[in-house]
Amino acid sequence: MSVAHQLASLKSRLPQYVTLVAVSKMHPAEAVQEAYDAGQRIFGESRPQELREKYDLLPKDIEWHMIGHLQTNKVKYIAPFVRMIHSVDSARVLEAIQKEAAKCDRVIDILFEIHVAREETKTGWNYEELETYLKEDPFASMPNIRVRGVMGIATNTDDEKVVRGDFEQLRAHFEALKPRFGAEFDTLSMGMSGDYPLAIECGSNMVRVGSYIFGARDYSKK
Ligand SMILES: *Cc1c(COP(=O)(O)O)cnc(C)c1O
């Protein structure tokens, strides 16, 4: 099936208020162009260098989202153009984003990635640690960062009860943090190819979908 066909099929299943981030990681720029030609403008990538390469090659009205774990020394590759960083999982990376955004005289939208999955390996803040960190009022000195919401990844399992539990927890964290940040804290990024319908049922308003649109990723090539 073509990228355009898959994209149309997915879009027809998403409520109007849900923003689609098309995850193009490990797919060539041509595949992104195909989705772009079919009308998609928001794309997500998980490696800074790959994101930078695609930014250089592709139309400049694409809105690029960083969704993968970000090392502090890589922020500089994407700071000049990235629209939103979903994967903010530590104070160190926040400080690095502030510093690089200031150098470019930009304000960068970020989401807190919160760990809820049962796997040990998944990244993200422990919620209690995030709360403790926020009590220090770090954003008083971060004028180049705009906090827009929460991102999370559910446990990788077929057990729907577990996945639903993870999404409900993310939703609860999102609601709990909202009063602190106000109206611009409006984004709950959860749901991927395998679980986006459930994520939407649980309150997601931004889904990050890759393989459904672009097909399976070939991990043997990199
Ligand atoms: C790869 C990735 C996705 C997309 O996954 P698919 O299963 O291909 O839809 C979404 N979110 C994050 C954080 C990812 O790394």
The ligand as an SDF file (V2000), in Angstrom:
LIG
                    3D

 15 15  0  0  0  0  0  0  0  0999 V2000
    9.2180    4.9580   16.6480 C   0  0  0  0  0  0  0  0  0  0  0  0
    8.3770    5.7080   17.5910 C   0  0  0  0  0  0  0  0  0  0  0  0
    6.9970    5.8870   17.3640 C   0  0  0  0  0  0  0  0  0  0  0  0
    6.2600    5.2890   16.1740 C   0  0  0  0  0  0  0  0  0  0  0  0
    6.1450    3.9180   16.3210 O   0  0  0  0  0  0  0  0  0  0  0  0
    5.2670    3.0290   15.2870 P   0  0  0  0  0  0  0  0  0  0  0  0
    5.0160    1.7780   16.0420 O   0  0  0  0  0  0  0  0  0  0  0  0
    6.1070    2.8330   14.0880 O   0  0  0  0  0  0  0  0  0  0  0  0
    4.0350    3.7820   14.9890 O   0  0  0  0  0  0  0  0  0  0  0  0
    6.2950    6.6570   18.2660 C   0  0  0  0  0  0  0  0  0  0  0  0
    6.8720    7.2020   19.3480 N   0  0  0  0  0  0  0  0  0  0  0  0
    8.1760    7.0540   19.6140 C   0  0  0  0  0  0  0  0  0  0  0  0
    8.7570    7.6890   20.8260 C   0  0  0  0  0  0  0  0  0  0  0  0
    8.9690    6.2920   18.7610 C   0  0  0  0  0  0  0  0  0  0  0  0
   10.2720    6.1450   19.0270 O   0  0  0  0  0  0  0  0  0  0  0  0
  1  2  1  0
  2  3  1  0
  2 14  2  0
  3  4  1  0
  3 10  2  0
  4  5  1  0
  5  6  1  0
  6  7  2  0
  6  8  1  0
  6  9  1  0
 10 11  1  0
 11 12  2  0
 12 13  1  0
 12 14  1  0
 14 15  1  0
M  END
$$$$
